[in-house]
Amino acid sequence: MAILKAGVNGPFSGKVGSIVGYELNGQTIIRSLPAIVKRPPSKLTIINRMRVKVVSQFLKYIKKPIAFGYKNIAPKGSRVGTFQLAQSYLLTNAIDYDAESMPYVNPEKVVVFRGDITPPLLINVERKEGMLHVEWNTDAANGGRAVVVILAYVIEGFSALNEGGAISTAGKVVWDHSLFSSINEQVHIYVGFYDMLHDTFSDSVYGGCV
């Protein structure tokens, strides 16, 4: 059943036969239902499904940081959202394969912030005494005063985002967070610059696993 929202000539939401209608980012979308395939999937089909699955699982726990870091890649009113754009990026750039040819997301190839600012050139990323210490070459800041944004991510577990703990010309920041003192699991670090005045990012740089 579908619901007519503005009369007979208006958009609808729901299912009519093989057509589904819904709204995405303020726009009305209609699409046909996928055809039912009864034959067994090929190995390539299984791998492709696994590719999508591992990417979705990786991104599932960092939806809010991705919505922040990809917001300029998917501007307001875009038909494709930040999560979908991140999925597309990871599928194209961050998939590796194990010895059995099964796909997995390589954290080193993931980009969680996207933009045109020159990214930081990291010198050192270290976890010690329950805190995260990050240093970068200030030459990468080009004299600007962007803030440093850091994502700490325990894969498929939980994450924390540091926005503005230091400015790009400072060259270092110490982040005191319970994530670094209360758990023994490995934490993946991503660092970028964010110009708050112009609302622009650099691409994130992988800081390693600490």
Secondary structure, DSSP 4 states (H G I P E B T S, - for coil): -EEESSSTTS-EEEEETTEEEEEETTEEEEEEPPPP--SPPPHHHHHHHHHHHHHHHHHHTTHHHHHHHTTTTS-TT-SS-HHHHHHHHHHHHSEEE-TTS-EEE-GGG--SS--SBPPPEEEEEEEETTEEEEEEEGGGGTT--PEEEEEEEETTTEEEEEEEEEETTT-EEEEE-HHHHS--S--EEEEEEEETTTTEEBPPEEEEE-
